[in-house]
């Protein structure tokens, strides 16, 4: 089936008290592994593309072409949204023009008035074209395409101001970070999340930095209104570990083990296992 925006899948997730996974893609292997696993699990899925990954994959049009081709060739029938992750204002416009079905505008580093102004304009464009849009309040910690944050907690009143603009989903900083969590991480602020949920009502909330958050915290976050959870680093680490093992065992030196299709196969399988585990944890299996 063709790409869909994320509105319907996230509305259902919010009502059903589960979350849809956004799994970031970095190349063909990533995309194929995630789509096949979502199909196998009968789960809706969101393919996330950071601006850095978009450049690496030769631009947004290349990404759209690859994903659309795979949906057809792999006979994918579950709902799939192609979503810009942590997009700039210019990046969001470029992805809309390229054929993405969903975008995130991350205006969290702007003063709230400027965040509102830019978000409002992009909401109007997305509404006109039938796309979903995610906005952010309170920067997510860690590093994301060169932007480093400490894991701030969003102001619930500012969250309401952004939610009221008509965005499809809202990412609110609740002490979460991108990448590996440090040993001294204080954990998620459920108090902040509950306050944001109270202000934003039926708005699907987004949890960034899903890698390394304990399962019980994930489940509690879902119970408090989180309907979309982003995963990237965990798949990268699984891919790296499986690829390292293949080479350390000398399999790349056996026969045609150097063939990239063989060399990258264990990593691709590791991504599938990671996505499978997350879909089960998030509760989206058989919700397509």
Rosetta silent file (secondary structure, phi, psi, omega in degrees, C-alpha in Angstrom):
SEQUENCE: XXXXXXXXXXXXXXXXXXXXXXXXXXXXXXXXXXXXXXXXXXXXXXXXXXXXXXXXXXXXXXXXXXXXXXXXXXXXXXXXXXXXXXXXXXXXXXXXXXXXXXXXXXXXXXXXXXXXXXXXXXXXXXXXXXXXXXXXXXXXXXXXXXXXXXXXXXXXXXXXXXXXXXXXXXXXXXXXXXXXXXXXXXXXXXXXXXXXXXXXXXXXXXXXXXXXXXXXXXXXXXXXXXXXXXXXXXXXXXXXXXXXXXXXXXXXXXXXXXXXXXXXXXXXXXXXXXXXXXXXXXXXXXXX
SCORE:     score description
SCORE:     0.000 S_00000001
   1 L     0.000  154.022 -178.665    0.000    0.000    0.000 S_00000001
   2 L   -69.340  166.531  177.399    1.186    3.591   -0.571 S_00000001
   3 L   -57.948  145.236  176.105    2.663    5.757    2.172 S_00000001
   4 L  -122.815  160.327  171.440    0.186    7.158    4.686 S_00000001
   5 L   -79.229  169.957 -170.778    0.451   10.039    7.106 S_00000001
   6 L   -89.822   -0.106 -172.444    0.769    9.115   10.778 S_00000001
   7 H   -60.117  -52.919 -175.327   -2.479   10.664   12.041 S_00000001
   8 H   -64.512  -44.359 -177.251   -4.774    7.627   11.932 S_00000001
   9 H   -64.319  -34.854 -178.775   -2.204    5.155   13.303 S_00000001
  10 H   -79.957  -32.288  174.770   -1.354    7.468   16.214 S_00000001
  11 H   -63.067  -43.899  178.205   -4.984    8.301   17.007 S_00000001
  12 H   -64.373  -39.584 -179.689   -5.687    4.549   17.220 S_00000001
  13 H   -63.907  -42.473 -179.998   -2.570    4.044   19.351 S_00000001
  14 H   -62.325  -45.123 -178.797   -3.637    6.775   21.782 S_00000001
  15 H   -68.656  -33.555 -176.217   -7.113    5.292   22.097 S_00000001
  16 H   -92.243    1.026  178.178   -5.774    1.739   22.391 S_00000001
  17 L    59.035   45.720  170.462   -3.034    2.572   24.929 S_00000001
  18 L  -136.373  179.421 -179.625   -0.113    1.344   22.848 S_00000001
  19 L  -130.263  148.576  174.630    2.602    3.114   20.886 S_00000001
  20 E   -95.826  135.602  179.639    3.785    3.003   17.273 S_00000001
  21 E   -82.821  133.841  165.915    7.530    2.717   16.791 S_00000001
  22 E  -100.947  116.155  178.878    9.473    5.198   14.699 S_00000001
  23 E  -109.905  119.401 -177.726   12.567    3.362   13.523 S_00000001
  24 E   -72.439  140.708  178.553   15.143    5.551   11.835 S_00000001
  25 L  -105.345  146.710 -178.795   16.543    4.344    8.525 S_00000001
  26 L  -124.891  -17.917  178.615   20.140    4.791    7.421 S_00000001
  27 L  -169.246 -170.087 -178.234   20.349    2.776    4.196 S_00000001
  28 H   -61.540  -45.280 -177.493   18.668    0.043    2.136 S_00000001
  29 H   -59.625  -43.162  179.430   19.340   -2.727    4.691 S_00000001
  30 H   -59.141  -50.696 -175.421   17.762   -0.687    7.489 S_00000001
  31 H   -61.470  -47.970 -178.964   14.665    0.120    5.468 S_00000001
  32 H   -61.795  -45.551 -178.736   14.152   -3.431    4.232 S_00000001
  33 H   -61.574  -43.491 -177.682   14.646   -4.973    7.693 S_00000001
  34 H   -68.344  -44.808 -179.367   12.178   -2.595    9.354 S_00000001
  35 H   -63.903  -44.208 -179.866    9.493   -2.966    6.674 S_00000001
  36 H   -63.321  -38.167 -179.184    9.712   -6.772    6.622 S_00000001
  37 H   -70.940  -41.084  177.390    9.492   -6.956   10.413 S_00000001
  38 H   -60.984  -41.604  178.760    6.521   -4.577   10.598 S_00000001
  39 H   -64.282  -44.977  179.747    4.759   -6.697    7.961 S_00000001
  40 H   -60.503  -38.887 -176.801    5.597   -9.920    9.820 S_00000001
  41 H   -89.013   -2.645 -177.500    4.279   -8.452   13.099 S_00000001
  42 L    54.449   47.760 -176.372    1.237   -6.872   11.391 S_00000001
  43 L  -119.369  139.609  169.480    2.191   -3.542   12.958 S_00000001
  44 L   -64.341  155.909 -177.888    1.925    0.028   11.677 S_00000001
  45 E  -150.457  151.045  175.542    5.358    1.642   11.469 S_00000001
  46 E  -118.095  124.236  175.694    7.001    5.023   10.999 S_00000001
  47 E   -91.513  116.106 -179.337   10.274    5.257    9.084 S_00000001
  48 E   -93.977  140.267  178.043   12.281    8.147   10.499 S_00000001
  49 E  -131.043  115.182  174.838   14.867   10.038    8.447 S_00000001
  50 E   -77.692  163.357  179.136   17.177   12.574   10.069 S_00000001
  51 H   -62.925  -36.462  178.378   18.540   15.382    7.899 S_00000001
  52 H   -64.740  -43.139  178.382   22.007   13.816    8.191 S_00000001
  53 H   -66.803  -35.499  177.657   20.730   10.399    7.063 S_00000001
  54 H   -60.977  -43.822  177.322   18.831   12.086    4.228 S_00000001
  55 H   -64.210  -42.794 -179.258   22.060   13.634    2.934 S_00000001
  56 H   -60.209  -37.270 -178.675   23.886   10.318    3.339 S_00000001
  57 L   -89.234   22.942  173.950   21.244    8.544    1.249 S_00000001
  58 L    72.356   27.920  173.686   21.658   11.091   -1.597 S_00000001
  59 L   101.380  161.222 -173.656   18.742   13.348   -0.738 S_00000001
  60 H   -66.287  -33.277  178.842   15.079   13.099    0.159 S_00000001
  61 H   -65.715  -37.150  177.112   13.881   12.206   -3.339 S_00000001
  62 H   -62.484  -43.100 -179.913   16.201    9.181   -3.331 S_00000001
  63 H   -62.651  -46.562  179.801   14.761    8.095    0.025 S_00000001
  64 H   -60.364  -43.861  179.171   11.172    8.483   -1.203 S_00000001
  65 H   -62.226  -44.094  179.955   11.951    6.483   -4.348 S_00000001
  66 H   -63.487  -47.573 -177.240   13.615    3.683   -2.382 S_00000001
  67 H   -65.409  -46.089  178.975   10.820    3.419    0.186 S_00000001
  68 H   -61.431  -39.409  177.256    8.011    3.527   -2.392 S_00000001
  69 H   -62.115  -42.570 -179.546    9.804    0.905   -4.466 S_00000001
  70 H   -67.283  -40.621  179.206   10.140   -1.390   -1.456 S_00000001
  71 H   -55.925  -39.709 -179.356    6.499   -1.004   -0.435 S_00000001
  72 H   -75.842  -50.930 -174.639    5.536   -2.298   -3.867 S_00000001
  73 H   -67.696  -35.107 -179.282    8.226   -4.968   -4.357 S_00000001
  74 L   -88.910   -0.915  179.613    7.957   -6.390   -0.822 S_00000001
  75 L    55.250   50.908  179.934    4.131   -6.269   -0.998 S_00000001
  76 L   -78.155  125.613 -177.971    3.872   -4.300    2.254 S_00000001
  77 L  -112.920  -11.534  178.866    0.247   -3.985    3.380 S_00000001
  78 L   -78.360  155.848  179.539    0.665   -2.496    6.888 S_00000001
  79 L   -66.058  130.594 -179.965    0.426    1.307    7.261 S_00000001
  80 E  -129.062  125.916  173.965    3.817    2.984    6.727 S_00000001
  81 E  -109.322  139.520  175.307    4.590    6.672    7.261 S_00000001
  82 E  -106.179  116.640 -164.012    7.822    8.253    6.002 S_00000001
  83 E  -126.887  130.448  173.125    8.731   10.929    8.515 S_00000001
  84 E   -75.061  129.670 -177.587   11.401   13.613    8.747 S_00000001
  85 E  -102.587  128.813  179.443   13.049   13.402   12.178 S_00000001
  86 E    50.906   51.767 -176.780   14.183   16.600   13.946 S_00000001
  87 E   -79.412  147.375  169.296   13.720   18.664   10.834 S_00000001
  88 L   -79.359  171.465  177.597   14.690   22.272   10.367 S_00000001
  89 H   -59.162  -46.315  179.796   12.177   24.676    8.839 S_00000001
  90 H   -68.212  -40.203  179.708   13.933   24.377    5.445 S_00000001
  91 H   -62.778  -40.850  179.231   14.320   20.602    5.814 S_00000001
  92 H   -61.468  -44.104  179.125   10.610   20.162    6.507 S_00000001
  93 H   -63.612  -38.745  179.899    9.717   22.098    3.351 S_00000001
  94 H   -65.834  -38.705  179.689   12.199   20.038    1.306 S_00000001
  95 H   -71.126  -36.346  175.894   10.708   16.751    2.562 S_00000001
  96 H   -60.474  -44.581 -179.711    7.169   17.930    1.849 S_00000001
  97 H   -67.605  -30.709 -175.809    8.248   18.716   -1.736 S_00000001
  98 H   -80.421  -17.466  178.029   10.052   15.362   -2.081 S_00000001
  99 L   111.562   15.407  173.002    7.004   13.265   -1.171 S_00000001
 100 L   -64.664  153.587 -179.823    7.369   12.416    2.539 S_00000001
 101 L   -99.008   -4.157 -176.785    4.043   11.620    4.184 S_00000001
 102 E  -159.831  147.237  177.845    4.958   13.180    7.529 S_00000001
 103 E  -138.312  154.092  169.345    7.438   15.722    8.902 S_00000001
 104 E  -114.548  129.165  169.895    8.786   16.875   12.219 S_00000001
 105 E  -105.927  116.731  179.584    9.680   20.496   12.694 S_00000001
 106 L   -97.942   93.557  178.473   11.954   20.848   15.694 S_00000001
 107 L  -101.093   18.684 -173.224   11.631   24.469   16.767 S_00000001
 108 L   -65.163  -21.868 -179.166   12.536   23.698   20.388 S_00000001
 109 L   -87.009   -6.207  176.544   15.757   25.738   20.184 S_00000001
 110 L   -88.222  158.397  168.526   13.848   28.882   19.137 S_00000001
 111 L   -57.368  149.657 -173.047   12.113   31.255   21.567 S_00000001
 112 H   -55.214  -37.210 -179.578    8.531   29.964   22.007 S_00000001
 113 H   -62.992  -40.382  179.409    7.014   32.777   19.882 S_00000001
 114 H   -72.477  -37.497  175.450    9.237   31.902   16.922 S_00000001
 115 H   -58.265  -45.809 -179.974    8.606   28.175   17.412 S_00000001
 116 H   -62.235  -46.478 -176.898    4.851   28.915   17.282 S_00000001
 117 H   -60.303  -48.872 -178.423    5.146   31.119   14.194 S_00000001
 118 H   -69.806  -40.448  179.100    7.150   28.607   12.147 S_00000001
 119 H   -61.959  -43.069 -178.710    5.126   25.607   13.341 S_00000001
 120 H   -58.721  -43.094 -179.497    1.865   27.379   12.443 S_00000001
 121 H   -65.067  -42.773 -179.383    3.034   27.982    8.879 S_00000001
 122 H   -70.288  -33.079  175.446    4.126   24.360    8.412 S_00000001
 123 H   -59.759  -43.440 -179.703    0.845   23.076    9.905 S_00000001
 124 H   -61.750  -42.808  179.858   -1.064   25.006    7.224 S_00000001
 125 H   -65.807  -44.963 -178.426    1.076   23.492    4.439 S_00000001
 126 H   -65.453  -38.930  177.635    0.764   19.950    5.850 S_00000001
 127 H   -61.516  -41.428 -179.710   -3.007   20.280    6.268 S_00000001
 128 H   -63.640  -35.598 -175.811   -3.313   21.380    2.660 S_00000001
 129 H   -98.876   -0.489  178.264   -1.301   18.391    1.437 S_00000001
 130 L    74.786   31.646  179.313   -2.731   15.801    3.848 S_00000001
 131 L  -104.315  157.619  173.932    0.500   15.205    5.761 S_00000001
 132 E   -93.858  154.277 -178.172    1.028   14.707    9.480 S_00000001
 133 E  -139.090  135.260  176.939    3.309   17.026   11.439 S_00000001
 134 E  -110.130  140.346  175.543    5.181   16.668   14.718 S_00000001
 135 E  -123.104  167.013 -177.557    6.426   19.601   16.774 S_00000001
 136 E  -134.283  141.914  174.011    8.738   19.756   19.776 S_00000001
 137 E  -130.461  128.711 -178.641    8.866   21.699   23.024 S_00000001
 138 L    79.931  113.884 -171.931   11.856   21.412   25.389 S_00000001
 139 L   -68.146  143.032  177.015   14.981   20.020   23.761 S_00000001
 140 L   -80.813  138.650 -176.805   15.686   16.294   23.938 S_00000001
 141 E   -71.501  174.541  179.297   19.082   15.552   25.476 S_00000001
 142 E    84.984 -166.278 -178.471   22.092   13.958   23.822 S_00000001
 143 E  -112.249  132.144  177.420   23.353   14.609   20.314 S_00000001
 144 E  -137.111  106.658 -178.475   21.157   14.675   17.228 S_00000001
 145 L    50.874   45.232  173.868   22.838   15.805   14.022 S_00000001
 146 L    87.868   -8.445  178.294   25.292   17.987   15.928 S_00000001
 147 E   -95.606  121.525 -176.703   22.739   19.561   18.289 S_00000001
 148 E  -107.526  129.181  178.299   23.523   18.684   21.911 S_00000001
 149 E  -129.527  159.175 -175.386   20.918   18.951   24.666 S_00000001
 150 L   -96.960    0.381 -179.150   20.924   18.016   28.343 S_00000001
 151 L    88.554   59.091 -177.738   17.461   16.473   28.512 S_00000001
 152 L   -73.053  161.353  171.357   15.260   19.400   29.500 S_00000001
 153 E  -103.676  130.488 -176.479   11.726   19.118   30.786 S_00000001
 154 L   -71.360  155.668  174.890    9.189   20.971   28.675 S_00000001
 155 L   -84.721  116.433 -177.920    6.857   23.646   30.022 S_00000001
 156 H   -54.824  -34.385  179.403    3.328   22.127   29.908 S_00000001
 157 H   -67.793  -38.434  176.222    1.797   25.529   29.108 S_00000001
 158 H   -66.967  -35.965  177.386    4.118   25.955   26.108 S_00000001
 159 H   -60.186  -42.072  178.980    3.181   22.410   25.040 S_00000001
 160 H   -64.130  -39.580  179.533   -0.487   23.429   25.027 S_00000001
 161 H   -61.079  -41.094  179.166    0.314   26.513   22.928 S_00000001
 162 H   -73.359  -43.272 -179.826    2.019   24.341   20.278 S_00000001
 163 H   -59.187  -38.066 -177.860   -0.623   21.574   20.457 S_00000001
 164 L   -68.097  -10.263  178.317   -3.370   24.152   19.897 S_00000001
 165 L   -77.078  -10.484  178.470   -1.823   25.040   16.516 S_00000001
 166 L    97.331   21.498  175.908   -3.203   21.776   15.140 S_00000001
 167 L   -67.380  158.154 -178.891   -0.077   19.617   15.023 S_00000001
 168 L   -78.804  -35.931 -175.063   -0.685   15.878   14.719 S_00000001
 169 E  -151.499  156.030 -174.795    1.693   14.868   17.510 S_00000001
 170 E  -131.239  127.847  173.562    3.880   16.555   20.074 S_00000001
 171 E   -96.683  120.325  179.385    7.353   15.711   21.345 S_00000001
 172 E  -118.576  129.371  177.937    7.856   17.067   24.845 S_00000001
 173 L   -65.600  125.289  178.364   11.177   16.867   26.655 S_00000001
 174 E  -131.166   34.589 -179.990   10.731   14.819   29.853 S_00000001
 175 L    90.367    5.452  179.827   14.375   14.194   30.709 S_00000001
 176 L   -84.290  154.542 -179.300   14.912   11.779   27.814 S_00000001
 177 E  -135.745  159.238  174.598   18.063   11.864   25.665 S_00000001
 178 L   -84.220  151.037  176.401   19.291   10.592   22.303 S_00000001
 179 L    83.737 -161.819 -179.088   21.935    7.890   22.185 S_00000001
 180 L   -72.799  141.036  178.353   23.197    5.817   25.110 S_00000001
 181 L   -83.608  133.525  179.362   21.971    6.852   28.544 S_00000001
 182 L   -71.906  161.761 -177.779   24.743    7.769   31.020 S_00000001
 183 L   -61.319  -29.041 -176.697   25.078    5.955   34.349 S_00000001
 184 L   -95.113   16.564  179.884   23.938    9.060   36.239 S_00000001
 185 L   -61.785  133.473 -174.612   20.732    9.560   34.197 S_00000001
 186 L   -80.698  -10.073 -178.430   17.920   10.652   36.506 S_00000001
 187 L    94.393  174.274 -179.699   15.165    8.844   34.573 S_00000001
 188 L   -75.541  145.665  175.683   12.011   10.147   32.901 S_00000001
 189 L   -91.587   94.170  179.892    9.982   12.878   34.583 S_00000001
 190 H   -69.998  -24.170  176.106    6.533   11.296   34.698 S_00000001
 191 H   -62.955  -44.501  177.504    5.315   14.339   36.601 S_00000001
 192 H   -64.256  -45.784 -178.231    6.114   16.491   33.545 S_00000001
 193 H   -59.866  -44.411  179.593    4.560   13.944   31.189 S_00000001
 194 H   -63.132  -39.352  179.806    1.348   13.794   33.221 S_00000001
 195 H   -67.693  -38.992  177.757    1.143   17.607   33.299 S_00000001
 196 H   -65.681  -44.082  179.272    1.688   17.804   29.511 S_00000001
 197 H   -59.682  -42.170 -179.812   -0.959   15.117   28.938 S_00000001
 198 H   -61.817  -37.655 -177.922   -3.425   17.026   31.104 S_00000001
 199 H   -78.763  -30.087 -171.613   -2.887   20.209   29.046 S_00000001
 200 H  -104.186   -6.659  172.902   -2.919   18.546   25.597 S_00000001
 201 L    61.689 -116.413 -173.962   -5.768   16.033   26.025 S_00000001
 202 L   -84.874    1.080 -179.679   -6.117   13.652   23.082 S_00000001
 203 L   -61.992  123.387  174.649   -2.919   14.832   21.367 S_00000001
 204 E   -63.669  128.800 -179.920   -0.601   11.813   20.715 S_00000001
 205 E   -99.460  151.425 -174.145    2.657   12.440   22.577 S_00000001
 206 E  -117.464  134.272  176.261    6.087   11.371   21.295 S_00000001
 207 E  -108.459  110.993  175.966    8.972    9.914   23.273 S_00000001
 208 L   -86.685  161.342  176.803   12.344   10.508   21.643 S_00000001
 209 L    70.489   44.210 -176.892   15.472    8.634   22.686 S_00000001
 210 L   -69.231  -14.076 -178.964   13.749    5.242   23.121 S_00000001
 211 L   -72.035  123.802  172.351   17.083    3.396   23.229 S_00000001
 212 L    88.939   -4.844  175.218   18.030    2.290   26.721 S_00000001
 213 L   -77.368  126.615 -178.537   14.899    3.423   28.564 S_00000001
 214 L   -54.902  148.012 -175.943   13.875    0.521   30.857 S_00000001
 215 H   -57.093  -37.697 -178.348   10.781   -1.429   29.753 S_00000001
 216 H   -67.656  -33.642  176.672    8.772   -0.476   32.838 S_00000001
 217 H   -69.168  -39.717  177.446    9.374    3.238   32.140 S_00000001
 218 H   -58.564  -48.038 -177.452    8.325    2.748   28.500 S_00000001
 219 H   -64.468  -38.057  178.423    5.088    1.092   29.596 S_00000001
 220 H   -67.249  -40.902  178.549    4.356    3.825   32.133 S_00000001
 221 H   -60.762  -41.688  177.870    5.016    6.519   29.504 S_00000001
 222 H   -62.213  -40.829  179.980    2.540    4.805   27.151 S_00000001
 223 H   -65.185  -22.467 -179.356   -0.053    4.713   29.956 S_00000001
 224 L   -98.665   14.518  171.913    0.420    8.493   30.341 S_00000001
 225 L   111.810   -0.442  176.964   -0.309    9.302   26.691 S_00000001
 226 E   -74.133  125.751 -176.176    2.845    8.491   24.702 S_00000001
 227 E  -119.742   -6.189 -179.941    1.707    7.060   21.340 S_00000001
 228 E  -142.100  129.193 -179.352    4.943    7.222   19.306 S_00000001
 229 E  -127.351  129.168 -176.213    8.398    6.107   20.431 S_00000001
 230 E   -93.994  131.920  178.781   11.580    6.763   18.460 S_00000001
 231 E  -129.698  129.756  177.033   14.323    4.155   18.184 S_00000001
 232 L  -142.374  -60.444 -174.556   17.612    4.610   16.339 S_00000001
 233 H   -56.662  -39.645 -176.805   20.766    3.993   18.389 S_00000001
 234 H   -61.236  -40.563  176.931   19.629    0.535   19.530 S_00000001
 235 H   -67.599  -38.053  178.574   19.336   -0.696   15.934 S_00000001
 236 H   -63.447  -43.209  179.927   22.725    0.835   15.110 S_00000001
 237 H   -65.659  -39.625  178.939   24.364   -0.933   18.048 S_00000001
 238 H   -64.657  -41.982  178.702   22.740   -4.269   17.111 S_00000001
 239 H   -62.574  -46.073 -178.558   23.919   -3.877   13.507 S_00000001
 240 H   -62.109  -43.998 -177.312   27.451   -3.002   14.615 S_00000001
 241 H   -64.410  -44.444 -178.965   27.691   -5.925   17.031 S_00000001
 242 H   -67.538  -38.232  179.609   26.500   -8.509   14.487 S_00000001
 243 H   -68.579  -42.117  177.572   28.792   -7.143   11.754 S_00000001
 244 H   -59.551  -44.712 -179.380   31.793   -7.113   14.104 S_00000001
 245 H   -60.462  -44.208 -179.568   31.100  -10.738   15.095 S_00000001
 246 H   -58.434  -44.534 -177.490   30.905  -11.824   11.443 S_00000001
 247 H   -74.817  -41.772 -179.509   34.293  -10.249   10.674 S_00000001
 248 H   -63.588  -29.271  177.406   35.988  -11.333   13.919 S_00000001
 249 L   -82.452    0.161  176.196   34.958  -14.922   13.184 S_00000001
 250 L    74.827   15.990 -176.587   36.669  -14.581    9.796 S_00000001
 251 H   -69.447  -24.143  177.878   33.496  -15.290    7.832 S_00000001
 252 H   -71.467  -13.560 -179.708   34.293  -12.478    5.407 S_00000001
 253 H   -98.874   -2.974 -178.540   37.406  -14.482    4.404 S_00000001
 254 L   -97.991  122.552  179.404   35.505  -17.710    3.722 S_00000001
 255 L    54.869 -126.362  178.001   34.391  -18.281    0.129 S_00000001
 256 L  -101.202   36.627 -179.998   32.467  -15.216   -1.035 S_00000001
 257 L   -64.798  -13.026  178.151   31.943  -13.949    2.484 S_00000001
 258 L   -79.997  -15.709  178.941   33.249  -10.573    1.351 S_00000001
 259 L   -55.495  124.707 -177.084   30.150  -10.075   -0.835 S_00000001
 260 H   -55.066  -28.518  178.982   28.350   -7.089    0.751 S_00000001
 261 H   -66.528  -31.961  177.016   25.081   -8.994    0.591 S_00000001
 262 H   -84.763  -39.742 -178.117   26.623  -11.635    2.868 S_00000001
 263 H   -61.585  -38.378 -176.173   28.709   -9.220    4.908 S_00000001
 264 L   -92.060   -7.974 -176.021   25.690   -7.068    5.820 S_00000001
 265 H   -62.252  -44.896  179.637   23.191   -9.923    6.285 S_00000001
 266 H   -61.622  -38.293  178.042   23.901  -10.612    9.998 S_00000001
 267 H   -64.035  -40.783  179.129   23.506   -6.893   10.774 S_00000001
 268 H   -63.340  -40.010  177.280   20.220   -6.777    8.876 S_00000001
 269 H   -65.745  -36.311  179.166   18.939   -9.758   10.873 S_00000001
 270 H   -65.640  -37.442  176.467   20.018   -8.036   14.102 S_00000001
 271 H   -62.936  -44.393  179.087   17.984   -4.957   13.154 S_00000001
 272 H   -57.146  -44.955 -179.000   14.945   -7.193   12.580 S_00000001
 273 H   -62.758  -39.383  179.249   15.351   -8.752   16.040 S_00000001
 274 H   -65.707  -45.680 -179.459   15.621   -5.298   17.622 S_00000001
 275 H   -64.954  -41.207  179.052   12.522   -3.985   15.811 S_00000001
 276 H   -58.046  -47.075 -178.993   10.571   -7.152   16.686 S_00000001
 277 H   -61.457  -41.535 -178.467   11.402   -6.715   20.376 S_00000001
 278 H   -70.588  -40.450  178.900   10.352   -3.050   20.353 S_00000001
 279 H   -60.157  -40.579  177.877    7.067   -3.695   18.524 S_00000001
 280 H   -64.975  -44.090 -179.388    6.186   -6.268   21.193 S_00000001
 281 H   -64.104  -41.151 -176.827    7.161   -3.875   24.000 S_00000001
 282 H   -75.830  -18.109  176.934    5.218   -0.961   22.492 S_00000001
 283 L    84.604   17.597 -175.672    2.115   -3.146   22.012 S_00000001
 284 L   -94.251   -1.139  177.955    1.585   -2.381   18.308 S_00000001
 285 L   -60.117  138.390  179.809    1.730   -6.001   17.036 S_00000001
 286 L    60.159   27.582  177.578   -1.457   -6.949   15.156 S_00000001
 287 L  -111.219   10.251 -179.154   -2.678   -3.346   15.256 S_00000001
 288 L   -70.843    0.000    0.000   -2.225   -2.683   11.521 S_00000001
